[in-house]
Amino acid sequence: MYKIGNSKGVRIPKSLLEQVGLTNEVEMIAQSGQLIIRPSYSPREGWEAQFIAMAQAGDDKLLDAEPLTLTEWEANEWEW
């Protein structure tokens, strides 16, 4: 470990970084006496490509695109 101010630094070999898929952004978690370093990700990562693929396949249509048919109770008694 290398002293960096009040912290410590660790050098990780490039081959190991590539093996586990670590790039610039990482998450570090302390758990059960271990330090876990893993790639960080965006919760919506890859969504844009999936939306494009859905549109190309025609799978991006609303499931209930047809107007809803109201029940008699909804049409006459429910206050909208």
C-alpha positions, 0 to 999 in steps of 0.5 A: 500500500502507498500512503496518499495523504491520510489515505492509502493507495493500492496498485492493481495490475492492468490485466486484473482490471481488464479481467474483472471489467473495472474501468474509470468508475467503481463502487467500493463497499466494506462488507464482513471485513472485506473491501469489495471493488466492483464496476459502477453502473447506471441504473438505466444503462443500456436502455437507449439501445433496448428502446431502439431495438424495440422500435425496430421490431415494432414492440414499442406500441401501447398494449391498451391503445384501443379506447377503454369501454366503460362499464355501465357503473363507470359511465353512469355512476362514477364522477370523473 
